[in-house]
Amino acid sequence: MSIESAVLVDVRSPQWTLAMADPAAVCREAVIAALAVAGSPGGEVSIVLADDGLIRTLNRDHRGEDRATNVLAFALEAGPLEPGPRLLGDIVLAYETTVREASEFGRSLSDRISHLIAHASLHLIGYHHDEPAQAEAMERLEAEALARLGIADPYFVTAAVGV
C-alpha cells in the first residue's frame, strides 16, 4: 500500500470545505512530504478536520489544557511489525485557530494547513521539539517537506511563526 493511499481524512467541520476546494488533498500531500523527508517507510495516518470546540475538548481531556490549539497529534504505540500498513496515529486540526494563524502569519490557508500537518506527521513518527536541538531538527524537516510542496520556509520568512 502506498503512503498516499494510507492517509484518511475525515472532514468533521463544514467550514473546511466552504473555505477551500479540497482540504483533504492538501493534508494528504503534507503527510506524504513529511514522511518522505524523514525517511519514514510510511503507514496509515488518520486526520480529522475539526473546529475549535472539538480540539479544545481533546486538548483538555488528553493534555490537561482547557483551550483550543491549532493541531494535536496522537501517535500510536509502536508494536511488533506485521504485514500491511503500520498505523502511525491520528492528527486533529482546528479550523478557526488555523484560519486565524494563517492571517496573522501572512500565509494562505493551504500553506498553513500544510505546515501544521507536516509538523504533526513528524510527531507521529517520534520527532519532538522539547529541547533546542530537537526543535531545530524538526523545523529543518518541516521546511524540507514544505519545499517539496512549493511552500516557502516558514521559519526563514518570520520568526513569529508558531506551531
Secondary structure as the mmCIF struct_conf table of DSSP 4:
data_model
#
loop_
_struct_conf.conf_type_id
_struct_conf.id
_struct_conf.beg_label_comp_id
_struct_conf.beg_label_asym_id
_struct_conf.beg_label_seq_id
_struct_conf.end_label_comp_id
_struct_conf.end_label_asym_id
_struct_conf.end_label_seq_id
TURN_TY1_P TURN_TY1_P1 ILE A 3 ILE A 3
HELX_RH_3T_P HELX_RH_3T_P1 GLU A 4 ALA A 6
STRN STRN1 VAL A 7 VAL A 11
TURN_TY1_P TURN_TY1_P2 PRO A 14 PRO A 14
HELX_RH_AL_P HELX_RH_AL_P1 GLN A 15 ALA A 19
BEND BEND1 ALA A 21 ALA A 21
HELX_RH_AL_P HELX_RH_AL_P2 PRO A 23 VAL A 37
TURN_TY1_P TURN_TY1_P3 ALA A 38 GLY A 39
STRN STRN2 GLU A 44 ALA A 50
HELX_RH_AL_P HELX_RH_AL_P3 ASP A 52 ARG A 63
BEND BEND2 GLY A 64 GLY A 64
BEND BEND3 ARG A 67 ARG A 67
BEND BEND4 ASN A 70 ASN A 70
STRN STRN3 VAL A 71 ALA A 75
HELX_LH_PP_P HELX_LH_PP_P1 LEU A 76 ALA A 78
BEND BEND5 PRO A 83 GLY A 84
STRN STRN4 LEU A 87 ALA A 94
HELX_RH_AL_P HELX_RH_AL_P4 TYR A 95 GLU A 104
TURN_TY1_P TURN_TY1_P4 PHE A 105 GLY A 106
HELX_RH_AL_P HELX_RH_AL_P5 LEU A 109 LEU A 124
TURN_TY1_P TURN_TY1_P5 ILE A 125 GLY A 126
BEND BEND6 ASP A 130 GLU A 131
HELX_RH_AL_P HELX_RH_AL_P6 PRO A 132 ARG A 148
TURN_TY1_P TURN_TY1_P6 LEU A 149 GLY A 150
HELX_RH_AL_P HELX_RH_AL_P7 PRO A 154 VAL A 157
TURN_TY1_P TURN_TY1_P7 ALA A 159 ALA A 160
#
